Amino acid sequence: MLLEFVTYLKRQKKKAPCIIFIDEIDAIGKSRTSGNFHSGGNDEREQTLNQLLTEMDGFGAGDLTVIILAATNRPEALDAALLRPGRFDRQVLVDRPDLSGREAILNIYGKKVKLGEDVDLHKIAVRTSGFGGADLANLVNEAALLAARNQRQTVAQKDFAEAIERVVAGLEKRSRVLSDREKKIVAYHEVGHALVGAIMPGSGKVEKISIVPRGMAALGYTLQLPTEDRFLRNEQEIRGQIATFLGGRAAEEIIFGNITTGASGDLQKATDFAEQMVTTYGMSKVLGPLAYERGGKGGFLANGGVNSRRLLSEKTAEAIDNEVKEIVEKAHQEALDILNHNRDLLEKISQQILEQEVIEGEELYNLLDQARSPWE
Ligand code: ZN
């Protein structure tokens, strides 16, 4: 009975100071607006959620010694009210393990079974990109079952090979493991960002490139740190940033001749930046140093009614669109120029990342230092 949970919660609160940990919070914290409104038991779940929210609001300043932690694999399904300030307002993303992480995890689970002489956990780690801790535990289990079924006393490398295939088949259904082709695209895409970022002004130092799937949306990522903490940027730097956003897409174009849907978020960011240059920062020569704000992103008055947005003539709106388009196209061309000029390096780093999954720090700086500007 779910309401028992709330009673339990109330009792725990009296025991403060304490830490309350709720695993699989999505079981009660699912968004109240999503489907299945009339299925049985749903009312109860909703009541429980409401009660949980009320209890959490009850932890005033005096109750700081009660800390509630919760875990979920489906943060996107949680009710928005749960994530507001004062409730679960801090979110910690626990990434899937990279190559060395997987090897370490395999070492732990590997101790629980009798491994044969030929077992190479490093090789198994290499082949299990995208696996989480539970998947690896499952893998060791499967391999042990296969050995037992064949009446062997120890688990052999070939058991792991077969178990990987079984587990991967299961994971692929949940689309969490990248195929070799997808991996390749992600690798070139991320290195594209990094190389353009290495040449263009305004983008910070690239600290890390990874093709280990992360979170819900990103298949790979390029971690860039700003060289200095600052908010002010000049026009050249913003243009550089836009080209860097487009670098992933440009690399896909050069290597594969087409673009995957993975690049759409980058395009959105690039366009947003270009639009801000024109409409907010007054960096357009055609439109001049005026702040034009366009609708769509306004606050709660955005749909008609009173608002302070400057009403744009059709002609001005068109001029803005043209300017934005020109900025993005120029940046795109610059990204292509840089990558074509450094094509060998693009290949080299991408191949390396396909082997290692992650390149970071000194090793990465040394590689990116070899990038050359096409305009010098
Ligand atoms: Zn990208």
Residues whose N, C-alpha, C, O or C-beta is under 5 A from the ligand:
A	BS01	ZN	F245 G248 G262 D266
